[in-house]
Amino acid sequence: MPGDTAVAAECYSQSAAPLSRGAATCHDPGMTAPVAARRGTNSHVHTNHSFSVFTSPAEAAEAAAAAGLEAIGINDFFTVSGFTEFRAACSRLALPALYCCECISMDSAAEAAGELYNDPANPGRIYLSAKGIARPDDPAGNAVLAEIRRHQDTRNRALVERVGEHFKKTSGQTGPTWAEVVGQTPHGNTTERHVAKAILATIHRLTPGPAFADKYLQVVGEPAKPDAAQQQIQIRNCLLKAGKPCYVPEDRAAFPTVERLRDAFLALGAIPTYPVLGNPLTACEKDISALFDRLDRWGFRAIELISNRNTDDRVAAVVAECARRSWPVCDGTEHNTPAMEPMLTKWVLDPRFAAAFRDGLAVNLGHQELVGSGQTGYVNARGAIVPGSLAACRSLGQRLLERSAAGMTA
């Protein structure tokens, strides 16, 4: 099976294909980053290849450069298809690029015990990331991603059917089509968020102007929130979630085991990484040391913080535990909602944490570079930490950051 990047390369090589705002700008060979002094990193940003406020990977890179980031990583759900455009954009912007992917696993024992990890609503369900993907075309890794996408596609098609029935029942009109959902993402990697966005667009199309509020209330069942971003979230909560009129249960087969995802990430040449959710939103994340012990047994020896979901003491505790274990820790923003948010968290520039997050990003960059050139990175093919690899990857990653900054100002 060919990797997603092969498809992406073919897609983006077609000169007749329309470009996003960011892609159009970044395809100018003379384009350079507008910020003279870069600082801060972001290892976790989604693009339109899953769901995002950004219209393309290039636009995400453009936003990172405009915000003055030292490096940026895209982290789409279930796909590596955005890497080709992202690589080209970051190259033109002299911006180090980190290639990542996110998937959701299911631990049956945790589910049976009612244990919650970084999904606060679903026992046993665990979000996991592949950081520093160096072999995006690996057949085994891509086979797992493709299988997940097939299950997601089946469910989202069923959601659209339920939504159509709901529109007819509540308004006597036709709901969004599958084409309107799948057309939002370049390679058809649809999510529940795409369905919600299509529902909102359909309500606007059916009732433009002052009548929108009444039609929205009729279909959604609640008065519309103040803006489109909040309305899309409201639509998901009122129509698409469990117990709501259009809900479709998710197939358990869409959630591989932790071990299977770990092996897929390693096949892709990545560092298996656990995203810490909150402060603490779940019982299994409350005890950081115990959580990390379990992650170690699973073969996940790297951490990322979605810091806008955390608090000062929580960030400090996670960073300290990573330092104690000599694990890299990164910081990210997600950007997988309809709302445009800052590209940097307040923690990534905080003097107490900035060095740890920069070092963590450097480790990921170094690993990606080494494995991509056929060498061994932070972890080996079995997921074990290679002796001396943390320092070696960090040193190489720091050189890549410094080389990029020097090239930008030359």
N, C-alpha and C positions, 0 to 999 in steps of 0.2 A: 504494500500500500504506500503510495507516495505521501510525503509529509505535506502539511498545510502550507509550508513556505514555498513549495514548488508551485502550488496553485496560486499563491499570492504573487509570486514573481511573474507568472504569466499574466495575471490580472493587471498588475501595475505597470507592465511593460507595454500595454496597449495605449498608444498615444491618443486614441479617440475617447478613452474613458474620462468622464468628468472628474475633476479634482476638487477636493474640499478646500476651504479657505486656507487651512494650514499647509496642505500639500501644494497648493498653487504658489504660496509664498516660498516654501522650502525648496521648490524645484528651480528657484533662481540660483545659479551657481555662485553668485556674489553675496548671497545672504549670510550674514554672521550674527552671532548673538548680540543683542542690543545692550547688554549689561556688561560693564567693564570689569567688575569684580564679582566672581561667583561665590556663593556660599549656600550650604544646605543641600540635602539630597532627598530623593523621594523614590522608594523602590517599589511602590504599589499603586499603579494608576491603570484603570480600565479604559478601553477605547470602544469605538462602535463595533468592534469585532466581537464583543459580548454586549455590554450596554454601558453607555457613558454619556455625559454631557458633551464630550468631544465628538466631533463629526468624523474624525480619522485619527490614526496613530500619529500622523505628521502634525496635526493640530495640537495633540498632547505634547509633542516635542517642542513645538513653537511656544506653547504656554510655559513650559519649563524653562526654556531659554529666556523668555521675557521676564520671568520671575527671578532669574539669576541663579538657578540651580546649578550645582556642580555636576550632577548626574541624574538620570531619570530611568525608571524601569516600568515597562508595561506588564500588566498582570491579568490578562483576560481570562474569563472562564472557559475552560475546555478546549482552547484553541491556541495555536501559535501562528495563525494566518496573518496577523498584523505585523510580523517581524520585518518583512521585506521593506515595506514603506517606512516603518519606524527607523530601521537601520539607515536608509537613505537620508531621511530627514535629520537624524542626529548627526550624521556625517557632515552634512552641509552646515549644520549649526555648531560644529566642533564640540558636541555634547556627548559625553560617554553614555552608552546605551546598555541597559541591563535587560535581558530577555527572561520573562517569567510567565507562569501560567498558574491558574487556580482551579482546583477541583474539590468535590465534596465526597467524603468517604462515609461509610457506615460501620460502626463497631457493634456487632450483635450483642456481645456481653454487656457493653455499656447501655445499649438500648433496653435490654431485658432488666437491667438494674435501675433504669430510670435516670442514668447519669447524663448530665449536661456538660458539654465542653464549650466550644466557641460558637455554637448555635443555641441560643437561649430558649428556643421553642421546641426543639426536636431532640429527645434523648438519643444518644449514640451517633448523632450526625456531627461530623467533624470537618471543618474547612481546612484545606492544606494547600501549600504553595510549592511550586518548583521554581527555585531562584537560580539565575545564572545558567539558563538553558544553552548548552554548547552544541548539542546535536539535534536540532529541531526537526530534521528529516528522519529520525530513527523510526523504522517500521513498527517495532514493538510498542514504543511509547505512543506513536500516533494511532495505533490500532485501539488502544484503551481510550484515547480522547475521542476518536470517531464513534466508538460504541456508546460513550456517554452522550454525545451529541444526538445520536439516533434516538435514544430514549427521551431526551429533552424535546426533540422535534415532535415525536409522537404525542407527548403530553400537551405541548403547546397547540398543536392542531386540534386536539380534543377541547382545549380551553376555548379556542375560537368558535368551535361548533356550539358549545354551551353559551358563549356570549351572544351568538346569533339568535339562539332560542330566547335568551333573556331580552334582547332588544325587541323581538317580535311580541313577546308577552307584555312588556312594560310600555312600549311606545307604538307597536304596530309597524315598525320600520326595520330595515335591514342593518345588521351590525357590520363591523369591519370584516374584510376578506382576509384570507390567509396571505394573499399577495401583499396586502398593506402591512402585514406584520413582518413577513420575511424580508420585504424590501428595505427594512430599516438597517439591516446589517449585511456587510458585503458578501459573506459566504454562507448566509442562512443559519448562523449560530444564534437561534432565537432564545429569548428568555421570557419569563413572566412579565418583566418590565416592558418588553416590546408590545405585549398584548395590551397592557394598561395604556400605553401611549397611543396605540391604535384606537382603543375605545374612546379616549378623549378627542382624538382627531375626528372620529366619526360623529360624535355629538356636536362638535363645532360645524362640521359639514352639513349636518341635517338641520341645524338651527343656528345660523349665524346671527350675530347681533343680540338685542335685548332678550330674545326668547331662549338664549342659551341656558340661563339659570334655571328656568322651569324644566327644560329638557334634561339637564344634568340631574336635577332632583328626581325626576321621573325614572331615569335609568339607574342612577347610582344609589338613590335612596337617602341621600343626605345633601344639604346645601353645599354648594361648591366652595372649596377652600380658596384663599385669595389669589393664588398664582398657579401656573401650569405644573410646576414641580410638585407642589403640595397636592394638587388635584390628581396627579398620576399615582402618588402614594395612597391617597384616599381611595381611588378606584381599586387598587390592589387589595386594600384592607376590606372594602365593602363588597367586592364582587368575586375576587379570585382566591382568597384565603380559605382555609378549612372552615367548614360550616356556612360558607357564603354561597349565593345562588349559582355561581359559575365554577365552583371549585371542582377540580379533577385530581384525584389522588395521584401521588408520584409513584412510579414504578421503583421498587426496591433495587432492581437491577441497574438503575441509573446511578447508584452509589456504591462504587467498588469498596472492598475492604481497605483498611489503612495499609496493610502490607502490599496489596496489589498496586495502590497508587504510589507508594514509596518506590516500588520496583520500576514503575513506569517513569517516574521522575528521574531515577538513576539512569534508565535507558536513554532518556533525553539529555543526559549529561549534566543534570541540575543538582542543586543542593536541596534535599527534602527539608521543608521549613514549615513551622507551625505559627499561624497568626494568632496572637493573644487578643482576646476580644475586649474585655472590660474590667471594671474595678469593683469587686468581681461580680459579674452578672450571673455567674454559674458556680455551683459548688465545686466542680472539678478544677476550676481555675483559681479558687480561693487560696489554696496552699501552693505557692509558686514552686517550692522545692519538690513537693510530691508530684506536681504536674510535670516538672522537668524530668524527674526520675522515670515517669511513665513514657514521656516522649523519647527518652534515651533508649528505653527497651524497644520502642517501636522503630528506632532508627531515624529519628528526627532530632538533629543536633544543631539547629539554627532557628532563630526566632525573628519574627517581624511584629512590630506594634502598629496597629491602626490607631494612632495616638489621639485623634479627636474623640475616640470612644473611651479614653482613659483619663486618669487624674494624676496629679503630680506624684503622690506617694506610690501609685501603682507603677508609673513609668520608672521611678527610682528603684523599686523592688525588682522589676524585671531586668533592668539594665545591670543591677548589682549581681543578680543570680547568673546572668550570662557571663559577666566578667569572672565570677568565681569558677565557672565551668569551662572558661575559654571558648564559649560559643559566640558566633557573630550575631549581632542584633541590628535590624534595619527598621526604618520608619517610613510610613506611607499614608496616603490620603484616600485611596480607593477611587473617588470620582465616578462611582457607578450609580449615581442618582441623576435626576434631571437638573439638579442645581449646580451652578458653577461656584466652586469654593476655592480658597487659596491653595496654591501649589505646595506651600510649606506649612507644616504644623508649628505650633509655638514651641514644641519640645525639641525639634531638630536644630534650632538655633540657640537653645538654652545652654549656657556654658557648662552646666553640670552633665549634659547628655550629648552635646554636639559631637565630641570626639568619638564617643562610642558608636553613634549612628554613622558617622563618616567612615570609621574603621570597618564597621559591618558591611557597608556598601562596597568598600574597597575589597574586602575578602570575597564578596560575590563576584565583583568584576574580575579579580585575579583568578578565581576558580574558572569562570567562564572562558577567560583567555587561555589558560593552561589546558583545560580539557578540549577546547576547540582546536588546539594545535597538537592534540594527540598525547598530551602529558597527563599527569595525575594532579587533581586539584585538592580542595579542602577535604573532600571525602573521596574514597575510591569507588570502584564499580559496585561494591557490595554495601556501600553506605558508611563504612568505617572511617573515622577521622584518621588521616595520614599523619604520622608524627612529623612535627615541624611545619605542617601545611598552613596552619593559621597565620603564622608570621610571614611565610613565603607568599601566600595569596594576598595578604594585607599589603605587603611591600610592593608587589606588582600592581595591585589595584591603585595604590596611592600614586605610583609613577604614571599610570594611565590618566588619573585625574589631573596631575600636575602637567603632563604633556599636553593634554587638551587645553588647559588654561593658558599654557604658553603659546600654543598655536592660535588661540583666540586673540591674544593681545599682540601677536607678532606683526 
